[in-house]
């Protein structure tokens, strides 16, 4: 298998598509890394389901205020204009369509845009949490993920086999090998690692990749 992007590099690539002034919810864990890589001249406003809007980066070790945490129980800092509100109001924002972007992790993404990012098994995320609301409330839903599982099975598939988080909700997937849009119930390849052929990428993808006239090289900095 060819070289692949690190989690940090995947997060960097996803951050490049967040517009200035966008209201953004980042899923617990890996997606939280996206906040580190806002492009110069742009500033996103980050939302967390437990009731904070506009918080800042993580504090330095030893300087945490554990009354100020995000939905993943990680300490955050406050920026000028940060707002606090009730959990129910937070979900009113989500369900009311006030978030521009939600970025989540995934176990599986189907070519139809279906998302599975929780499991009823003994390992992994034990409950769906607020993700069901997020994927149908945000105006744009993107996924960041490894292209294949640890045992080499595709994470991009024709149909999800795990419990669904949402139906026909994902529009773009950033993987360790490619950037893929979901359009008309198909995976459309937009960018791929230069070292990887389309055939090699297809062999690691569990559904057909539609290849438009031009596929850009997926280029990211060393991070």
C-alpha positions in Angstrom: 0.0 0.0 0.0 1.3 3.5 -0.9 2.1 6.1 1.7 -0.9 7.7 3.3 -1.8 10.9 5.1 -1.6 11.1 8.8 -4.6 12.0 10.9 -3.1 15.5 11.3 -2.8 15.9 7.6 -6.4 14.8 6.9 -7.6 17.3 9.5 -5.5 20.0 7.8 -7.1 19.3 4.4 -10.6 19.3 5.8 -9.9 22.7 7.5 -9.1 24.3 4.1 -12.7 24.0 3.0 -14.2 25.9 6.0 -15.4 29.3 5.0 -14.5 32.4 7.0 -17.2 33.1 9.6 -18.7 29.6 9.3 -20.5 28.1 12.4 -18.9 24.6 12.8 -19.4 21.6 15.0 -16.5 19.1 15.2 -17.1 15.6 16.3 -15.5 14.1 19.4 -11.9 12.8 19.0 -10.1 13.0 15.6 -12.4 15.7 14.1 -11.5 18.1 16.9 -8.0 18.4 15.3 -9.5 20.4 12.4 -9.8 23.5 14.7 -5.9 23.8 14.8 -5.7 24.5 11.1 -7.8 27.4 10.2 -6.3 29.1 7.1 -4.8 32.6 7.5 -7.4 35.3 7.2 -10.3 33.0 8.1 -11.9 32.4 11.5 -14.6 29.7 12.1 -17.0 29.9 15.1 -16.9 26.6 16.8 -20.0 25.1 18.5 -20.2 22.3 21.1 -23.4 20.4 22.0 -23.0 21.0 25.7 -23.6 24.7 25.3 -20.6 26.8 24.1 -20.3 28.9 20.9 -17.1 30.6 19.8 -14.6 28.9 22.2 -10.9 28.9 21.6 -8.0 26.4 21.5 -7.1 24.0 24.2 -5.3 25.5 27.2 -1.7 24.6 28.0 -1.2 21.6 30.3 -1.8 22.6 33.9 -3.8 25.7 33.0 -7.1 23.9 32.4 -10.4 25.2 33.9 -12.5 22.0 34.1 -15.7 24.0 34.3 -14.9 24.9 30.6 -15.1 21.7 28.5 -16.4 20.6 25.1 -18.7 17.7 24.4 -15.7 15.4 24.4 -14.8 16.5 28.0 -11.7 18.3 26.9 -10.8 21.7 28.3 -11.2 24.7 26.1 -10.4 28.4 26.4 -12.7 31.4 25.9 -12.5 34.0 23.1 -14.1 37.5 23.1 -17.8 37.0 22.4 -17.9 33.3 23.6 -21.5 32.4 24.5 -22.9 29.9 27.0 -26.4 28.4 26.8 -28.6 25.5 27.9 -28.1 22.1 26.3 -31.6 22.3 24.9 -30.8 25.6 23.3 -27.7 24.1 21.8 -29.8 21.4 20.1 -32.3 24.0 18.9 -29.4 25.6 17.1 -28.5 22.2 15.6 -32.0 21.2 14.6 -32.9 24.7 13.4 -30.3 24.6 10.7 -28.0 27.2 12.2 -24.7 25.3 11.8 -22.9 25.7 8.4 -20.7 22.6 8.8 -20.5 19.4 10.8 -17.3 17.3 10.6 -17.4 13.8 12.0 -15.5 10.6 12.0 -16.9 7.3 10.6 -16.8 3.6 10.7 -18.5 3.4 7.3 -19.8 5.8 4.6 -22.0 4.5 1.9 -22.1 5.8 -1.7 -25.6 7.1 -1.0 -24.2 9.4 1.7 -25.4 7.2 4.6 -23.1 7.4 7.7 -22.4 4.8 10.4 -20.2 6.3 13.1 -21.3 4.4 16.2 -21.5 0.7 17.1 -23.6 -1.5 19.4 -20.6 -3.8 19.8 -18.2 -4.1 22.8 -15.7 -1.7 21.3 -16.0 1.8 19.8 -18.4 4.6 20.4 -21.1 3.1 22.7 -23.9 5.5 21.8 -24.8 7.8 19.0 -24.9 11.0 21.1 -25.8 14.1 19.3 -24.6 12.9 15.9 -28.0 12.0 14.5 -29.1 15.6 15.1 -25.9 17.1 13.7 -25.9 15.2 10.4 -29.4 16.3 9.5 -29.2 19.8 11.0 -26.0 21.1 9.6 -26.0 22.6 6.1 -22.9 20.6 5.1 -21.7 17.3 6.6 -18.2 16.1 6.0 -16.4 13.0 7.2 -12.7 12.6 8.0 -11.4 9.0 8.2 -8.8 6.4 7.3 -9.6 5.0 3.8 -9.6 1.4 5.1 -9.9 -0.3 8.5 -6.9 -1.6 10.5 -7.4 -5.0 8.8 -7.6 -3.5 5.3 -11.3 -3.5 4.7 -12.9 -0.6 2.9 -14.6 2.1 5.0 -16.3 3.6 1.9 -18.9 1.0 0.9 -22.0 0.5 -1.2 -24.2 0.0 1.8 -23.4 0.4 5.5 -23.5 -2.8 7.6 -23.4 -1.0 11.0 -26.2 1.0 12.7 -26.8 4.2 10.8 -26.2 7.7 12.2 -27.9 9.4 9.3 -29.3 8.7 5.8 -28.1 10.5 2.7 -26.3 13.1 4.8 -22.6 13.1 3.9 -21.5 15.3 1.0 -17.7 15.0 1.2 -15.2 12.5 2.6 -11.6 13.3 3.4 -9.6 10.1 3.8 -5.9 9.2 4.2 -5.7 8.6 0.4 -8.3 10.9 -1.3 -11.0 13.6 -1.2 -14.3 12.2 -2.5 -17.6 13.9 -3.0 -21.0 12.1 -2.8 -23.2 13.2 -5.7 -26.2 11.5 -7.1 -25.7 8.5 -4.9 -22.1 7.9 -6.2 -18.6 8.4 -4.9 -16.9 11.1 -7.1 -13.2 11.2 -6.9 -11.9 14.8 -6.6 -8.3 14.5 -5.3 -5.9 11.5 -4.6 -2.4 11.1 -3.5 0.0 11.5 -6.5 1.7 8.2 -5.7 -1.5 6.2 -6.0 -3.2 5.2 -9.2 -7.0 5.3 -9.7 -7.0 1.5 -10.0 -5.1 1.1 -6.7 -7.5 3.5 -5.0 -10.5 1.6 -6.4 -9.2 -1.7 -5.1 -9.3 -0.2 -1.6 -12.8 1.3 -2.0 -16.0 -0.8 -1.5 -18.1 0.9 -4.2 -17.4 2.3 -7.6 -15.4 5.5 -7.9 -16.7 7.9 -10.5 -13.7 9.6 -12.1 -14.4 13.0 -13.6 -12.2 14.5 -16.4 -9.7 15.9 -13.9 -8.6 14.5 -10.6 -6.4 16.9 -8.6 -3.3 15.8 -6.6 -3.9 15.6 -2.9 -1.1 17.8 -1.6 -0.7 18.6 2.1 2.2 20.0 4.1 4.4 18.0 6.4 2.8 18.4 9.8 
